[in-house]
Amino acid sequence: MGITGDQYVGEYEGHIIELVRNAWVKTLELRIDGNKVASESCMLPHNITLTGAFEHNGVQHSVTAISLDRFPFTTDTIEVDGNLLALTKSK
């Protein structure tokens, strides 16, 4: 993780899905198309699951972001409708 945090970005059907960890305010956010849909404090290391949803062509899609704490590292994944999304670390 960088000094200010890190960010993982994936794309699904033209929608940008992000998992953003902010080391300054100790939060983990799930964003869909730039809008925060879920957030949780990560002051103390623990496993976090964030959920959200978006609509594409009249179909509702569920998004699940999971951050597993494996001290001193974390493993972050995002699933759309149960399928893993390819992520790129951008910070």
N, C-alpha and C positions, 0 to 999 in steps of 0.2 A: 504494500500500500504506500502511496506517496504521502508526503508530509501533510497535504491538505485533504487526502482521501483518494478514492478511485471511482471509476465509472465504467460500467459495462454496457455496451449498446448492441442491440440486435434489430433486425427488420423482419416484419411479417406482413405480407400482402400490402406493402407500401406504408405500414405503420411502424413508427420508431418506438421501440420499447427499451427503457433504460433502468438500470439498477445503480443508484448513486449513493456512495458512502461518503459522508462529510466528517472528517476527523476533527474539525474545529468545534462543531456543535454536537458531535456524537450521535448522528442519525443515519438511518438507512432508508432510502426512498425508492419507491417504484413509480416510474413515470411512463405514461403512454402518450405519444404525440406531444411531448413537452408538458403535459399536465400531471401533477402529482395525484396519484390515485390511492397510495397507501404509504405509511411511514411508521417507523418505530425507533425508539431510542436504543442506542447500542453503547451506553455508558460502561456497562460491564459486559465482557465477552459472553455471548450465548447464541444458540441457534435461533434464526429468525425466518419466519415465513410470511411473505406479503402477498396479498391477492388483489386482483383487479379484473376489469373486463372492458371490452370495446366492441363496437358493432362495425361490421364490414359487409357491404352489399346485403343488408337486412339480416345478417346472421350474427348472433352474439358469440364472442370468443372469450374464454376465461384465461387469465394469465396468473401464473404462480411463480413467484421469485423465492428462492431458498438460499440462505446464507448459512453454511455450516461452519461453526467455529472448531478449528483443529489447531489449537495454540501451537506455534505462534502464527499460523496461517489461517485463512478462511477459504472455503470453496463456494463459489457463487454460481447459481444456475437460474435460468428462466425457462419456463415451459408455457407453451400456448396450446390449449386444449390437450394437455398431457404429452405433447411432443417437445423435446428439447430444442431450444432456439440457439443457433450459432451466435456466439458473442464475440465482440471485439473490445479489448480494454483500451479506453481512450484517454485516461489520465495517468 
